[in-house]
Amino acid sequence: MLNGRASNVRISDETRDRVISAATQLGYTPNHAARSLRQRRTNIITFVLPTLDNPYFSDVVRAAQTAAQQRGYAVSVIPAKTKPGEFHALSFLQGAAFDGIIVAGRENCTATELRQLAARGVAVVVLQEQSPDPSIQSVSVDLEAGGYMATRHLIDLGHRRIAHVTERLHEPGTRRDRLEGYRRALEEAGLAFDPSLVLTAENTMAGGSKAIEQLLDSGTQRPTAAFMYNDQMAVGALHALRAHRLSVPDDFAVVGFDGVAIGQFTVPTLTTIDHPREELGRLAIEALIGALEKRPSDAREHVLPVQLVVRESCGGGKTSSPMTRRRAPAR
């Protein structure tokens, strides 16, 4: 009666009203957690994110929450940035009440513990990473095409020494990423790949700034442009270039990745590789709920398209290239 559901027990209206009134005075609320244990479903989906600082994840999670609510699910968020081989969120997850998890962050997504959770029957989806197991679905964007577009654009603008600032690199051969697109664009243009122009940095604004500092201290052969791992690091790059009194894009061009809103308000505005972050969040929820409901999936890997959004930081005009689900055509 107190949970709002119909009952087989016949109770008079007067008795029901008295019970509800007493419950209100006592501050009683139905114990949904206990009811979920009886039903063995919580209707809760947990996001495990490497950080809450990057606005990129705000866009993804916001869309995921909307999609989940439309299907009768709630979304919780656990920030957990792991070291290789250590899935720190697991201690929380083992005792938590949830039906499935969506995991982001390179170390999080490659953690062996994800396979253990999947083996226990927990639905698991990874974001922006390759699926670590046949039972785990992956939702990502075409990172390799994005890397190609960014680098090709800078080459077409006349740059010949182009740096790429990235996060910790994948093991060789594990998947196609931004770096593979960067290398392909250089190769097609007849430009030699220079390992000294690929820097690994912390995935923060400060990390992007520090990487640019290193590039500017590299001597007479320093680059004239940089393709940054994401917009957050690109903002840090713009800061470092301004501190060195270098004009962007006249002295140095910058391209980011992700298309988050902040890029429209930097000085100069940021050229970036945009992709449908809202669609990424929605598709992750759909994939997870499909796994929960045991619905067959057409593919284990779901890949969304990207597009080049050209603004002031590269000096290439204000245009956008069309989205693509394939590699960009050779020029």
Residue pairs with C-beta under 8 A, 6 or more apart in sequence:
1 7
1 9
1 11
1 16
1 19
1 20
2 19
2 20
2 23
2 28
2 30
3 30
3 35
4 30
11 19
33 42
33 97
36 42
36 43
36 97
37 97
41 99
42 97
42 98
42 99
43 72
43 73
43 74
43 99
44 73
44 74
44 75
44 76
44 97
44 98
44 99
45 64
45 68
45 73
45 74
45 75
45 76
45 98
45 99
45 100
45 101
45 102
45 285
45 288
45 289
46 75
46 76
46 77
46 78
46 93
46 96
46 98
46 100
46 101
46 102
47 61
47 64
47 75
47 76
47 77
47 78
47 101
47 102
47 103
47 104
48 78
48 80
48 89
48 93
48 101
48 102
48 103
48 104
48 105
48 108
49 57
49 61
49 77
49 78
49 79
49 80
49 104
49 105
50 79
50 80
50 81
50 82
50 104
50 105
50 106
50 107
50 108
50 203
51 57
51 79
51 81
51 105
51 203
52 77
52 79
53 204
54 203
54 230
54 232
55 232
55 260
55 261
55 262
56 230
56 231
56 232
56 258
56 260
56 277
57 104
59 260
59 277
59 278
59 281
60 104
60 127
60 277
60 278
60 280
60 281
60 284
61 75
61 77
61 281
62 278
62 281
63 277
63 278
63 279
63 280
63 281
63 282
64 75
64 102
64 281
64 282
64 284
64 285
65 75
65 281
66 282
67 281
67 282
67 285
67 286
68 74
68 75
68 285
68 289
71 285
71 289
73 99
73 285
73 289
76 96
76 98
78 89
78 92
78 93
80 87
80 88
80 89
80 92
80 105
80 108
81 88
81 105
81 107
81 108
82 88
82 89
82 105
82 107
82 108
82 111
83 107
84 107
84 110
85 111
85 112
86 107
86 111
87 107
87 108
87 111
87 112
87 113
87 114
89 108
90 111
90 113
90 117
93 101
93 117
98 122
99 122
99 123
99 292
100 122
100 123
100 124
100 125
100 288
100 289
100 291
100 292
101 117
101 122
101 123
101 124
101 125
101 288
102 124
102 125
102 126
102 127
102 284
102 285
102 288
103 109
103 111
103 114
103 124
103 125
103 126
103 127
104 126
104 127
104 128
104 129
106 129
106 167
106 168
106 170
109 126
109 127
109 128
109 129
109 130
109 132
110 129
110 132
114 124
114 126
114 132
114 133
114 136
115 132
115 133
115 135
115 136
117 124
118 124
118 133
118 135
118 136
119 135
123 288
123 291
123 292
124 135
124 136
124 137
124 288
124 291
125 136
125 137
125 138
125 139
125 284
125 287
125 288
125 291
126 132
126 136
126 137
126 138
126 139
127 138
127 139
127 140
127 280
127 284
128 139
128 140
128 141
128 143
128 280
129 138
129 140
129 175
130 138
130 140
130 174
130 175
130 301
131 137
131 138
131 300
131 301
134 300
136 300
137 287
137 288
137 291
137 297
137 300
137 301
137 302
138 300
138 301
138 302
139 280
139 283
139 284
139 287
139 302
139 304
140 280
140 301
140 302
140 303
140 304
141 275
141 276
141 280
141 303
141 304
141 305
141 306
142 275
142 303
142 304
142 305
142 306
142 324
142 325
142 326
142 327
143 176
143 177
143 178
143 181
143 306
144 176
144 177
144 178
144 180
144 181
144 184
144 327
145 181
145 305
145 306
145 324
145 326
145 327
145 328
146 178
146 181
146 257
146 273
146 275
146 306
147 164
147 177
147 178
147 179
147 180
147 181
147 182
147 184
147 185
147 227
147 257
147 273
148 181
148 182
148 184
148 185
148 327
148 328
149 181
149 273
149 306
149 307
149 308
149 321
149 328
150 178
150 181
150 182
150 227
150 255
150 257
150 273
150 308
151 162
151 164
151 181
151 182
151 185
151 186
151 227
152 185
152 188
152 189
152 328
152 331
153 255
153 271
153 308
153 310
153 314
153 316
154 162
154 225
154 227
154 253
154 255
154 314
155 162
155 185
155 186
155 189
155 191
156 316
156 331
157 225
157 253
157 314
157 315
157 316
159 223
159 224
159 225
159 253
160 191
160 224
161 194
161 197
161 221
161 222
161 223
161 224
161 225
162 182
162 186
162 191
162 197
162 223
162 224
162 225
162 226
162 227
163 197
163 198
163 199
163 215
163 223
163 225
163 226
163 227
164 178
164 179
164 182
164 197
164 198
164 199
164 226
164 227
164 229
165 198
165 199
165 200
165 201
165 208
165 211
165 212
165 226
165 227
165 228
165 229
165 233
165 237
166 178
166 179
166 198
166 199
166 200
166 201
166 229
167 200
167 201
167 203
167 229
168 200
169 179
169 200
170 177
178 227
178 229
178 257
179 198
181 327
182 198
182 227
183 193
184 327
186 192
186 193
187 193
188 330
188 331
196 218
197 215
197 223
199 211
199 214
199 215
201 207
201 208
201 210
201 211
201 229
201 233
202 210
203 229
203 230
203 232
203 233
204 232
204 233
204 236
205 232
205 233
205 235
205 236
205 239
206 236
207 233
207 236
208 228
208 229
208 232
208 233
208 234
208 235
208 236
208 237
208 240
209 236
209 237
209 239
209 240
210 236
210 240
211 226
211 233
211 236
211 237
212 226
212 236
212 237
212 240
212 241
213 240
215 222
215 223
215 226
216 222
216 240
216 244
216 246
223 252
224 251
224 252
224 253
225 252
225 253
225 254
225 255
225 314
226 237
226 252
226 253
226 254
226 255
227 255
227 257
228 234
228 237
228 254
228 255
228 256
228 257
229 257
230 256
230 257
230 258
231 256
231 257
231 258
231 259
231 260
231 262
231 263
231 270
231 272
232 258
232 260
233 256
234 254
234 255
234 256
234 257
234 263
234 270
234 272
234 313
235 256
235 262
235 263
235 266
235 270
237 254
238 248
238 254
238 266
238 267
238 268
238 270
238 313
241 248
241 251
241 252
241 254
242 248
246 252
248 254
248 268
248 312
248 313
249 268
249 312
249 313
249 314
249 315
249 316
250 315
253 271
253 313
253 314
253 315
254 270
254 271
254 313
254 314
255 270
255 271
255 272
255 273
255 313
255 314
256 263
256 270
256 271
256 272
256 273
256 313
257 272
257 273
258 272
258 273
258 274
258 275
258 277
259 272
259 273
259 274
259 275
259 277
259 309
260 272
260 277
262 270
263 269
263 270
263 272
263 309
263 311
264 270
264 311
266 313
268 311
268 312
268 313
269 311
269 312
269 313
270 311
270 312
270 313
271 308
271 309
271 310
271 311
271 312
271 313
271 314
271 316
272 308
272 309
272 311
273 306
273 307
273 308
273 309
274 306
274 307
274 308
274 309
274 320
275 304
275 305
275 306
275 307
275 323
276 304
276 305
279 304
280 304
283 302
283 304
287 297
287 302
290 297
291 297
303 325
304 325
305 323
305 324
305 325
306 323
306 324
307 320
307 321
307 322
307 323
307 324
308 320
308 321
309 320
310 316
310 317
310 318
310 319
310 320
310 321
311 318
312 318
321 328
